[in-house]
Amino acid sequence: MIKPNVEDNLPEVLNRFRQMRNERKILQTIFDKISEDVNFQGLKLARRVLCVGPGNGEYDLEFIKRCVPKIDTLVAVEYNGNCLKELEKRCVECFNGTVKYRFYNSLFEDWVEDWTGNSSDEKFDVIIGLHVFYEMMPETRLKAFGGIFKKLLKESTGYFLFNSMSVDHLPGMCNIACEFEKHVQFTEDVVNVVALAQDMKSEVEQAGGMVVHSKDFITDVDCRDRHSDILALYRYCYSNVTEEIVEKMMKELVDGFGCFQISLFIAQKMLN
Ligand SMILES: C[S@@+](CC[C@H](N)C(=O)[O-])C[C@H]1O[C@@H](n2cnc3c(N)ncnc32)[C@H](O)[C@@H]1O
């Protein structure tokens, strides 16, 4: 989990960082394929959607627009209040008054523990958690996954969309962040937390779910002339990151591009 004292500018940091990546385009193609996939036609009837850590909602709304055309309720649980404000603006633009919203400014693991809804009507057809679960400590994630499969997701018709991120071999941003370890004092061991999240598929099974679809992809991060953005991003995660350290780290990137290796998953509740 990320430190709250650097939260104020998160919507801006996220926006700028997303602009450096080609991930949105890749996701659009993947989401279009999912919407056409005969195995996921149930999404066309889905109405209740829960977004976990949606940030500004950029990717979550892409998925909803392409794959969940009949949405009528969107619940978001997001730790950053400024992101929730930005999400609200985007929802108004995106849905034009056709969707009911409920936003909770909370840690998901706390929110799910307090959730008491029981009836099938209160459960969710779709739960989206992109770039959020790998930031949790394993025990927190297991609790969160347990809540999703045991409490929140509808039985056979519920879908949970989430992703993991690899920290090996590629000239990835994670590897660069590891390099920072030599230069700065960690406020939080973000990279190591990501490294602990390499087997989310079996964590999902342990929590009562099963992965029914997966897609691996690599997304580029254009770091050319974006030092101030990189600086803002890493200052978000680590203390004491300076212009000079960023400069040095960026030199290690081939052609000024970094990348992330992502695995995207769809899971359902395991049938008894
Ligand atoms: C890396 S951003 C990803 C945002 C968005 N899902 C995306 O893919 O663009 C992680 C988001 O999750 C939120 N977050 C992190 N841990 C959380 C938690 N335990 N509960 C709720 N929100 C959390 C952060 O505030 C941030 O907005």
The ligand as an SDF file (V2000), in Angstrom:
LIG
                    3D

 27 29  0  0  0  0  0  0  0  0999 V2000
   -1.4180    2.0190   -9.7500 C   0  0  0  0  0  0  0  0  0  0  0  0
   -2.9430    2.7830   -9.4420 S   0  0  0  0  0  0  0  0  0  0  0  0
   -3.9730    2.0000  -10.6650 C   0  0  0  0  0  0  0  0  0  0  0  0
   -5.2120    2.7800  -10.9840 C   0  0  0  0  0  0  0  0  0  0  0  0
   -6.1290    2.1390  -12.0100 C   0  0  0  0  0  0  0  0  0  0  0  0
   -6.6950    0.8840  -11.5260 N   0  0  0  0  0  0  0  0  0  0  0  0
   -5.3930    1.9200  -13.3110 C   0  0  0  0  0  0  0  0  0  0  0  0
   -5.1320    0.7500  -13.6470 O   0  0  0  0  0  0  0  0  0  0  0  0
   -5.0980    2.8900  -13.9840 O   0  0  0  0  0  0  0  0  0  0  0  0
   -3.4820    1.9890   -7.9430 C   0  0  0  0  0  0  0  0  0  0  0  0
   -4.7540    2.6400   -7.3990 C   0  0  0  0  0  0  0  0  0  0  0  0
   -5.2670    1.8160   -6.3780 O   0  0  0  0  0  0  0  0  0  0  0  0
   -5.4930    2.5750   -5.2030 C   0  0  0  0  0  0  0  0  0  0  0  0
   -5.2460    1.6520   -4.0810 N   0  0  0  0  0  0  0  0  0  0  0  0
   -4.0620    1.0950   -3.7310 C   0  0  0  0  0  0  0  0  0  0  0  0
   -4.2350    0.2220   -2.7190 N   0  0  0  0  0  0  0  0  0  0  0  0
   -5.5720    0.2220   -2.4500 C   0  0  0  0  0  0  0  0  0  0  0  0
   -6.3790   -0.4830   -1.5080 C   0  0  0  0  0  0  0  0  0  0  0  0
   -5.8380   -1.3590   -0.6710 N   0  0  0  0  0  0  0  0  0  0  0  0
   -7.7200   -0.2340   -1.4870 N   0  0  0  0  0  0  0  0  0  0  0  0
   -8.2740    0.6500   -2.3500 C   0  0  0  0  0  0  0  0  0  0  0  0
   -7.5500    1.3590   -3.2580 N   0  0  0  0  0  0  0  0  0  0  0  0
   -6.2170    1.1420   -3.3120 C   0  0  0  0  0  0  0  0  0  0  0  0
   -4.5100    3.7410   -5.2820 C   0  0  0  0  0  0  0  0  0  0  0  0
   -4.9820    4.8410   -4.5370 O   0  0  0  0  0  0  0  0  0  0  0  0
   -4.4900    4.0030   -6.7910 C   0  0  0  0  0  0  0  0  0  0  0  0
   -5.5030    4.8850   -7.1920 O   0  0  0  0  0  0  0  0  0  0  0  0
  1  2  1  0
  2  3  1  0
  2 10  1  0
  3  4  1  0
  4  5  1  0
  5  6  1  0
  5  7  1  0
  7  8  2  0
  7  9  1  0
 10 11  1  0
 11 12  1  0
 11 26  1  0
 12 13  1  0
 13 14  1  0
 13 24  1  0
 14 15  1  0
 14 23  1  0
 15 16  2  0
 16 17  1  0
 17 18  1  0
 17 23  2  0
 18 19  1  0
 18 20  2  0
 20 21  1  0
 21 22  2  0
 22 23  1  0
 24 25  1  0
 24 26  1  0
 26 27  1  0
M  CHG  2   2   1   9  -1
M  END
$$$$
